[in-house]
């Protein structure tokens, strides 16, 4: 553990979570003297799994580590970091009232099984709506794949540069608008399905309601497979110790 801070630094990063550590590594590699400050006894931020319940010491709790699945594999390769992950499959479970035998939905990597459940437990209109939405999101994911690691641009410029003409207005409206407005475009008949998509992807991590502008952007980013090839989806959970290059400590890290 580093207990003394260096006399000078080019950059001071407050917080040794995964974002702070990534920044520190890249800045240090660029030749800058970097100091990372962390108040907690351990580093990692959302990369940690903790035991926060004294009466149940064996019950482990994620601090948000499943979101590390959103880290692009290209960035992991650049950092030379190994982060073991487990794919969460299925990644949605939607029960309905009524007890045993009531309709339900398990959404996972098996698209055919998901579609079969939609057909059995919901309506043909819901199947058509879900097919249309998934196809549109897949097209947006494909178009936006090069943009995730590029320098951020204004929304309209991003649409002009990366998104196919037929989906540019849709992309801008989704990013600037609400998840409720986006889902309403597909004429789902089941309010349960709409609620599942809105809450799980549109509102997760936000202090917002489904009609609030900006929740559409959250929905797009958090959709499983939003990163290149679906490899960086929210459906992954960090499952062990990450090996970070360079020297770090729980209090301060200097180069």
Residue pairs with C-beta under 8 A, 6 or more apart in sequence:
1 249
1 250
1 251
2 249
2 251
2 252
2 253
2 254
3 251
3 252
5 35
5 252
5 254
6 33
6 35
6 254
8 33
9 33
9 34
9 35
9 254
10 27
10 32
10 33
10 34
11 24
11 27
11 32
11 33
11 34
11 35
12 34
12 35
12 36
12 37
13 20
13 23
13 24
13 27
13 34
13 35
13 36
13 37
14 20
14 37
15 36
15 37
15 38
15 45
16 24
16 36
16 37
16 38
16 40
16 43
16 44
16 45
16 248
16 250
16 253
17 43
17 44
17 45
17 46
17 47
18 44
18 45
18 46
18 47
18 68
18 71
19 45
20 36
20 38
20 45
21 36
21 43
21 44
21 244
21 248
22 75
22 79
24 34
24 36
24 246
24 248
24 253
25 79
25 244
25 245
25 246
26 78
26 79
27 34
28 34
28 246
28 255
32 255
33 254
33 255
34 253
34 254
34 255
35 252
35 253
35 254
36 43
36 248
36 252
36 253
36 254
37 251
37 252
38 250
38 251
38 252
40 250
41 250
42 48
42 250
43 248
43 249
43 250
43 253
44 242
45 63
45 64
46 63
46 64
46 65
46 67
46 68
47 63
47 65
47 68
47 83
47 238
47 242
48 63
48 65
49 60
49 61
49 62
49 63
49 65
49 238
50 60
50 61
50 63
51 57
51 58
51 59
51 60
51 61
52 61
53 59
53 61
62 237
62 238
65 237
65 238
66 88
66 234
66 236
66 237
66 238
67 234
68 83
68 85
68 236
68 237
68 238
69 85
69 232
69 233
69 234
69 235
69 236
69 237
69 238
70 221
70 226
70 227
70 232
70 233
70 234
71 83
71 232
72 148
72 149
72 227
72 228
72 232
73 227
73 228
73 231
73 232
74 149
74 228
75 149
76 82
76 83
79 244
79 245
80 245
81 242
81 243
81 244
81 245
82 242
82 243
83 238
83 240
83 242
84 238
84 239
84 240
85 236
85 237
85 238
85 239
86 236
86 237
86 239
87 109
87 235
87 236
88 234
88 235
88 236
88 237
89 108
89 109
89 235
90 106
90 107
90 108
90 109
91 107
91 108
91 224
91 233
91 234
91 235
92 105
92 106
92 107
92 108
92 196
92 200
93 104
93 105
93 106
93 107
94 104
94 105
94 106
94 107
94 192
94 193
94 196
95 102
95 104
96 102
96 103
96 104
96 121
96 192
103 120
103 121
103 122
104 117
104 121
105 114
105 117
105 118
105 121
105 122
105 193
105 196
106 113
106 114
106 117
107 114
108 114
111 134
115 127
115 130
115 131
118 126
118 127
118 130
119 127
122 189
122 190
122 193
123 189
123 190
125 187
125 188
125 189
126 188
126 189
126 190
126 193
128 187
129 186
129 187
129 188
129 189
129 193
130 186
130 188
130 193
132 186
133 183
133 186
136 167
136 170
137 220
137 223
138 225
139 164
139 167
140 163
140 167
140 170
140 171
140 174
140 220
141 223
141 225
141 226
141 230
143 162
143 163
143 164
143 167
144 158
144 162
144 163
144 171
144 226
145 227
145 228
145 229
146 162
147 153
147 158
147 161
147 162
148 227
148 228
152 158
153 161
155 171
155 172
155 175
155 176
156 172
158 171
159 168
159 169
159 171
159 172
160 168
163 171
173 181
173 182
173 216
174 182
174 216
174 217
174 219
174 220
175 216
175 217
175 220
176 213
176 214
176 216
176 217
177 213
177 216
178 202
178 210
178 211
178 212
178 213
178 214
178 215
178 216
179 197
179 198
179 201
179 202
179 203
179 210
179 215
179 216
179 218
179 219
180 194
180 198
180 202
180 210
180 211
180 215
181 211
181 216
182 216
182 219
183 194
183 197
183 198
183 202
184 194
188 194
197 219
198 210
198 215
198 219
199 210
200 222
201 218
201 219
201 222
201 223
201 234
202 210
202 215
202 216
202 218
202 219
202 222
203 209
203 210
203 215
203 218
204 218
204 222
205 218
205 222
206 212
206 214
206 215
206 218
208 214
208 215
209 215
220 226
222 234
223 233
224 230
224 233
224 234
224 235
225 233
226 232
226 233
227 233
246 253
246 255
247 253
247 254
247 255
